[in-house]
Amino acid sequence: MSNIMITGNDLTLDQIAAICRGHAKIELAQEAKRQILASRKIVDQLVEEEKVVYGITTGFGKFSDVVISQDQCKALQKNLIITHAVGAGNPFSEDIARGIMLLRINNLVKGFSGIRLETVQTMVDMLNKGVTAFIPEKGSLGASGDLAPLSHMVLPMLGLGMAYYKGELLPGAEAMKRAGIPTIELYAKEGLALNNGTQAMTSAGALAVYDALNLLKVADIADALCFEAQNGVVDALDPRVHQVRPHSGQMATARNLLRLLEGSKNTTRQGEIRVQDSYSLRCSPQIHGASKDAVNYVVDKVNIEINSVTDNPIIFKEDQAGISGGNFHGQPMALSFDFLGIGLAELADVSERRIERLVNPAYSNLPAFLTPHGGVCSGFMIVQYSAAALVSENKVLAHPASVDSIPSSAGQEDHVSMGTIAARKAGEIGKNVRRVLAMELMVACQGIDMRGNKGLGKGTQAAYDLIRSKVAVLDEDRELYGDINCCEEIIKDGSLIKAVEEALAGELETR
């Protein structure tokens, strides 16, 4: 595979996943190198002329009124990193940590940061050779950017901190040595160019929204299997119903369900068995569709952010200006990732209701908890219990982080975004949603078998066949967590979506 070219302008979610999870290699575009060099030239001139520019010839935050001499510039930048590396908690996962570095590189190559080319190339080498900084996931207010996480990202570059290399956690200097990457010294502006930005929240949120796009498809597949298991009334999916309320996600969900159920002999028409289904089936286009619209709003915001300049100060070459603005403030991402968490949580909320309708005989007219030996066997009783626990946890996690703010830096930074907390929470919600959907897939297939399968639809047949190749019909009780793990794995590795889309000869819609 050829290297992915980094230009600062056109990085995509798919490329982020390929680099951060698939370890695809990157390379700086020639124009990006020229932009870096031109921007650095301006910083060198500002230092030479001893102009007062925030973070270049002054201190930081409340110390912005303290002028720094030329001979103190290197100490200023190193001290910035080592004093700001005060993160807490467990480390970010490898993919998120790699994403933090990747997104910082993509910001720096736009040529508004004043960093040296050698410093950026060090970061490129670390990504390509698999040196991943140990970055604690807590401790960022989301303005002035992700100061603590980004400072931890920089430490191994200086021969400090901790980093992973080939799966081993090592002192930063040792990790760099084993990878054959020289450590560096920071020059004027470079520490600030590296730790002022929204890359921690954006990396965590970008990977969460990438996964969310796949969960949108899985939710529709699980929903369609429940239509099969409950003899669902397909009249509610009639395109005319959705065209008169034309929210794009709602219409896309209805189309997906019709395609998945095409040819089914298990589904029914209005009045054949019942006039209408419960909301969790009948309103699933409206519910899933609203989550689609929410996720896609966030996708659009992330696509802007990953290719934007979030530095401070920003170096403008045309008039050799270093302007201290507020692009490091994470509010656009904080609100977006809170919205992402809420949109994702609803997928699990309605999924758990569909599980309940299958395991509860009062709703399903099937044996209680989908076991033929009720009493001695509990069947899927506690599967719904576990799903309910995850849904309840999501309700707590979905409380927005962005409505909070605690002033810092002696009141200079008097409003902060909490965007990194929002991004982390959205990722946790997504993991819980994936688990609940795995349970729904398993329960729906059991419901189909217990109802009596007259013939599945084109898409649901492919999903059912894959699930049954991993998870047998439940007759006698057995350990179910392994079955749930199998269903979760085919969501994680993409094989469920692949099997269904191959059967449909086309992709399911996510917007």
Beta strands, then each sheet from edge to edge (+ up, - down):
strand 1: 4-6
strand 2: 26-28
strand 3: 88-91
strand 4: 131-133
strand 5: 136-138
strand 6: 162-165
strand 7: 168-171
strand 8: 314-316
strand 9: 321-323
sheet 1: 1+ 2+
sheet 2: 3+ 5-
sheet 3: 4+ 6- 7+
sheet 4: 8+ 9-
end
